[in-house]
């Protein structure tokens, strides 16, 4: 459904202002490529926080408290 809505909005933008529509079409993949390192860092930080949380809560789990 999101793809259909995006296509409809892009078609409307193409009809109203075609240079901006083509700029968005060309800038999309470039912005996606630039965001990859930030996604990797975010996944790494999330894994580190989960690991620390598991280590800190291990004594409580061993004692049977949840």
N, CA, C and O of each residue as an XYZ file, in Angstrom:
264
protein
N       0.820     -1.191      0.000
C       0.000      0.000      0.000
C       0.866      1.258      0.000
O       0.526      2.256     -0.636
N       2.009      1.201      0.732
C       2.894      2.357      0.783
C       3.495      2.644     -0.583
O       3.670      3.801     -0.964
N       3.812      1.574     -1.323
C       4.415      1.753     -2.649
C       3.410      2.398     -3.601
O       3.765      3.268     -4.397
N       2.165      1.968     -3.512
C       1.130      2.545     -4.366
C       0.917      4.020     -4.052
O       0.761      4.836     -4.961
N       0.912      4.360     -2.775
C       0.743      5.755     -2.377
C       1.941      6.595     -2.818
O       1.777      7.719     -3.293
N       3.148      6.042     -2.658
C       4.345      6.766     -3.090
C       4.337      6.984     -4.598
O       4.704      8.059     -5.072
N       3.928      5.984     -5.344
C       3.851      6.115     -6.799
C       2.807      7.150     -7.208
O       3.025      7.922     -8.142
N       1.686      7.165     -6.515
C       0.644      8.140     -6.809
C       1.115      9.561     -6.501
O       0.874     10.477     -7.287
N       1.785      9.749     -5.365
C       2.292     11.074     -5.019
C       3.397     11.519     -5.971
O       3.464     12.690     -6.345
N       4.268     10.582     -6.367
C       5.325     10.935     -7.306
C       4.734     11.297     -8.673
O       5.220     12.214     -9.334
N       3.696     10.583     -9.094
C       3.045     10.906    -10.373
C       2.400     12.284    -10.333
O       2.442     13.032    -11.311
N       1.808     12.607     -9.202
C       1.217     13.932     -9.042
C       2.299     15.008     -9.082
O       2.117     16.050     -9.711
N       3.423     14.758     -8.414
C       4.537     15.698     -8.448
C       5.114     15.813     -9.852
O       5.522     16.898    -10.266
N       5.153     14.709    -10.586
C       5.642     14.731    -11.965
C       4.749     15.601    -12.837
O       5.236     16.319    -13.710
N       3.452     15.539    -12.602
C       2.530     16.347    -13.391
C       2.627     17.828    -13.030
O       2.451     18.692    -13.890
N       2.907     18.122    -11.750
C       2.947     19.512    -11.313
C       4.306     20.170    -11.530
O       4.385     21.308    -11.993
N       5.371     19.452    -11.195
C       6.714     20.034    -11.275
C       7.699     18.930    -11.634
O       8.290     18.310    -10.750
N       7.877     18.685    -12.930
C       8.679     17.540    -13.349
C      10.159     17.641    -12.997
O      10.768     16.599    -12.754
N      10.787     18.823    -12.953
C      12.207     18.822    -12.555
C      12.416     18.353    -11.101
O      13.377     17.644    -10.800
N      11.515     18.754    -10.224
C      11.610     18.326     -8.835
C      11.361     16.827     -8.709
O      12.002     16.159     -7.898
N      10.448     16.301     -9.494
C      10.163     14.863     -9.460
C      11.384     14.064     -9.905
O      11.703     13.042     -9.296
N      12.063     14.505    -10.942
C      13.250     13.790    -11.400
C      14.412     13.956    -10.422
O      15.232     13.050    -10.279
N      14.489     15.090     -9.758
C      15.517     15.295     -8.742
C      15.306     14.333     -7.575
O      16.266     13.762     -7.057
N      14.071     14.156     -7.168
C      13.751     13.217     -6.094
C      14.042     11.788     -6.546
O      14.526     10.969     -5.765
N      13.748     11.497     -7.795
C      14.001     10.162     -8.334
C      15.492      9.848     -8.352
O      15.882      8.705     -8.116
N      16.323     10.834     -8.626
C      17.766     10.626     -8.663
C      18.400     10.705     -7.272
O      19.396     10.029     -7.012
N      17.846     11.506     -6.390
C      18.430     11.685     -5.056
C      18.067     10.545     -4.103
O      18.771     10.328     -3.117
N      17.011      9.832     -4.370
C      16.574      8.747     -3.482
C      17.626      7.675     -3.268
O      17.965      7.381     -2.122
N      18.155      7.081     -4.328
C      19.192      6.052     -4.127
C      20.469      6.595     -3.482
O      21.117      5.887     -2.712
N      20.833      7.830     -3.785
C      22.032      8.420     -3.180
C      21.827      8.582     -1.675
O      22.724      8.264     -0.895
N      20.678      9.065     -1.263
C      20.401      9.219      0.165
C      20.322      7.868      0.861
O      20.733      7.736      2.013
N      19.791      6.858      0.162
C      19.728      5.515      0.736
C      21.138      4.975      0.969
O      21.406      4.370      2.006
N      22.038      5.191      0.010
C      23.421      4.739      0.167
C      24.131      5.481      1.294
O      24.927      4.884      2.019
N      23.858      6.758      1.450
C      24.477      7.529      2.525
C      23.957      7.121      3.902
O      24.650      7.317      4.900
N      22.761      6.562      3.973
C      22.189      6.189      5.266
C      22.632      4.809      5.746
O      22.388      4.461      6.902
N      23.274      4.015      4.893
C      23.681      2.665      5.278
C      24.618      2.652      6.487
O      24.381      1.871      7.408
N      25.673      3.477      6.532
C      26.537      3.435      7.726
C      25.802      3.780      9.022
O      26.103      3.210     10.071
N      24.850      4.701      8.961
C      24.101      5.056     10.162
C      23.217      3.899     10.614
O      23.030      3.701     11.815
N      22.671      3.135      9.675
C      21.871      1.976     10.044
C      22.732      0.892     10.679
O      22.312      0.231     11.629
N      23.940      0.714     10.147
C      24.856     -0.282     10.722
C      25.247      0.119     12.138
O      25.262     -0.724     13.035
N      25.561      1.385     12.351
C      25.920      1.872     13.689
C      24.733      1.719     14.643
O      24.915      1.341     15.800
N      23.524      2.008     14.164
C      22.337      1.853     15.002
C      22.104      0.407     15.415
O      21.755      0.136     16.565
N      22.295     -0.526     14.480
C      22.129     -1.942     14.813
C      23.195     -2.399     15.798
O      22.914     -3.187     16.701
N      24.417     -1.907     15.625
C      25.504     -2.255     16.532
C      25.242     -1.725     17.949
O      25.451     -2.438     18.930
N      24.790     -0.484     18.046
C      24.485      0.084     19.364
C      23.326     -0.648     20.028
O      23.341     -0.857     21.241
N      22.334     -1.035     19.258
C      21.216     -1.782     19.816
C      21.673     -3.140     20.351
O      21.205     -3.587     21.399
N      22.584     -3.793     19.632
C      23.115     -5.077     20.092
C      23.931     -4.906     21.367
O      23.847     -5.740     22.269
N      24.714     -3.844     21.453
C      25.524     -3.597     22.653
C      24.632     -3.334     23.863
O      24.895     -3.851     24.949
N      23.583     -2.536     23.687
C      22.663     -2.251     24.794
C      21.939     -3.520     25.235
O      21.742     -3.733     26.431
N      21.543     -4.362     24.286
C      20.888     -5.623     24.646
C      21.831     -6.543     25.411
O      21.427     -7.193     26.375
N      23.092     -6.595     24.979
C      24.071     -7.419     25.671
C      24.295     -6.922     27.099
O      24.323     -7.724     28.033
N      24.453     -5.623     27.275
C      24.646     -5.067     28.617
C      23.424     -5.308     29.498
O      23.554     -5.600     30.687
N      22.253     -5.184     28.913
C      21.030     -5.429     29.670
C      20.957     -6.890     30.109
O      20.587     -7.186     31.245
N      21.309     -7.790     29.211
C      21.285     -9.212     29.569
C      22.308     -9.529     30.651
O      22.028    -10.322     31.550
N      23.484     -8.924     30.580
C      24.519     -9.162     31.599
C      24.080     -8.609     32.955
O      24.267     -9.268     33.978
N      23.504     -7.416     32.974
C      23.093     -6.805     34.240
C      21.892     -7.517     34.861
O      21.754     -7.536     36.084
N      21.027     -8.098     34.041
C      19.839     -8.769     34.580
C      20.056    -10.253     34.813
O      19.142    -10.939     35.273
N      21.238    -10.767     34.510
C      21.505    -12.193     34.688
C      21.362    -12.649     36.146
O      20.759    -13.698     36.376
N      21.881    -11.920     37.144
C      21.705    -12.388     38.532
C      20.226    -12.496     38.929
O      19.844    -13.443     39.616
N      19.415    -11.569     38.518
C      17.986    -11.611     38.853
C      17.325    -12.810     38.189
O      16.449    -13.440     38.782
N      17.731    -13.133     36.967
C      17.141    -14.292     36.288
C      17.580    -15.587     36.954
O      16.794    -16.530     37.050
N      18.808    -15.644     37.410
C      19.286    -16.844     38.063
C      18.596    -17.071     39.391
O      18.409    -18.214     39.809
N      18.215    -15.986     40.063
C      17.500    -16.106     41.328
C      15.999    -16.339     41.135
O      15.285    -16.569     42.110
N      15.522    -16.283     39.922
C      14.123    -16.597     39.637
C      13.204    -15.409     39.626
O      11.991    -15.595     39.525
N      13.700    -14.212     39.722
C      12.847    -13.028     39.692
C      12.761    -12.512     38.256
O      13.764    -12.446     37.546
N      11.565    -12.153     37.848
C      11.388    -11.644     36.488
C      10.810    -10.268     36.542
O      10.581     -9.653     35.500
